[in-house]
Amino acid sequence: MNDLLYLSNISESIKLIGQYIKNKKINDIKNSTILRDAVCKRLEEIGENIRKISLKTKKNYPKVDWVAFVETRNFLTHVYQMINVHKLWEILRKDVPTLKKQIEKIIEDAK
């Protein structure tokens, strides 16, 4: 299952995001280009891997907001300079943890 590779890549990016933002506040993202670049790169990786996941897997897990992460990837890739730090923080603190649980379930189901 190629999807397992993509799901593992997503899981790894989520883990790295967690490490990057541990004990961080929104001002850390605002004030650190390096931190902002790191989390954005990982969000791009998540979106890119989601794009490659089969339609069958996506249909089997309709509660996952697949489209939102691909759209985030596209936005970050093409108009990075227009990032809204508050929106980025919301994605990191709300959407990514939700995705983490969903991806863990999908990986578990695939075993």
N, C-alpha and C positions, 0 to 999 in steps of 0.2 A: 504494500500500500504506500504509494508515493506521498499520500496525504500525511502519513505519520511523520515523515521527514519535515514537511512544512509545519505541521503542528508542533513538532519538537523545536524547530527554529523559532516559532512564535513564543513558545514557553521560555526559551532561553532569553529572548529579547525582553520579555516581561520580567524575568528574574533580574536582568541587568538594570532595567528601569528602577526596580525596587531598591537595588543597591545604590544607584545614583541619587535617588531622592530620599533615602533614609535620613531621618532627622532634619530634613530640609523644609524650608518655608517658601512661599511664593516669591518673596524678595530675593531668595537665593537664585531662583530661575531668572528673575528680572535682571539681576546684577552679574550673572556669570554666563558669558557667551559659551564657555566650554561646557558647562552643565546643560544649557539649552541645546547646544549642538548635539550632545551625547544622547539626550532623551529623544530629540527629534529624529536622529539617525535610527534609533531603535523603533520608533513609531513607523518610520518609513519601511523598515525591515518587516515589521508585523503586517503592514498593508500589502507589501509585495508578496509575502508568503501566503496571505489570505487569497490574493488574486489567483494563485496557483492551485488552491484546494479545489477538488472536484465538486461539480454541481451536486452530485449525489450526497456527498458529506454535508454540504451547505443545506440541502433540502432536509436532511435528517436532523439538523439542529437549527430550526428556524428562529429560535430565540436569540441566537448569536447575531449581533448587529454587524454582519460581515461587511455590508456596504459602507457603513460609517467609517470603518478603519481603512478601507481602500480609498475612500474620499479624503480622509485625513492624510494618507500617504501622498495622494495626488497634490493636495494643497501644499504640503510641506516641500514636495519636490519642485513644484513650479512657482510658488510665490512665498518662499520661506521668509523673505524680508518683511512680510506683512503679518507675521505671527502675533496673535493676541495672547499675551502671556496668561491672562486670566482664563481663557478658554483652554489653553494648553495645560494649565494647572488642574482644571476640572477633568480633563481627559486622563491625566496622570493619576489623580486621586480617586476618581469615580469609575471611569470607563475601563481603564486597564485592570483594576482589581476584579471587576465583574468578568472581563474577558479571561482573566487568569483561571477563575473557577470553571468557566465553561470549557476552556481548552483542556484543563486537567481532566474533566469528565469525558470529553471526547477521546482523549488519549487512553484513559482507563477502559472505556468501552471498546477500543480497538484491540486491546490485549487479549 
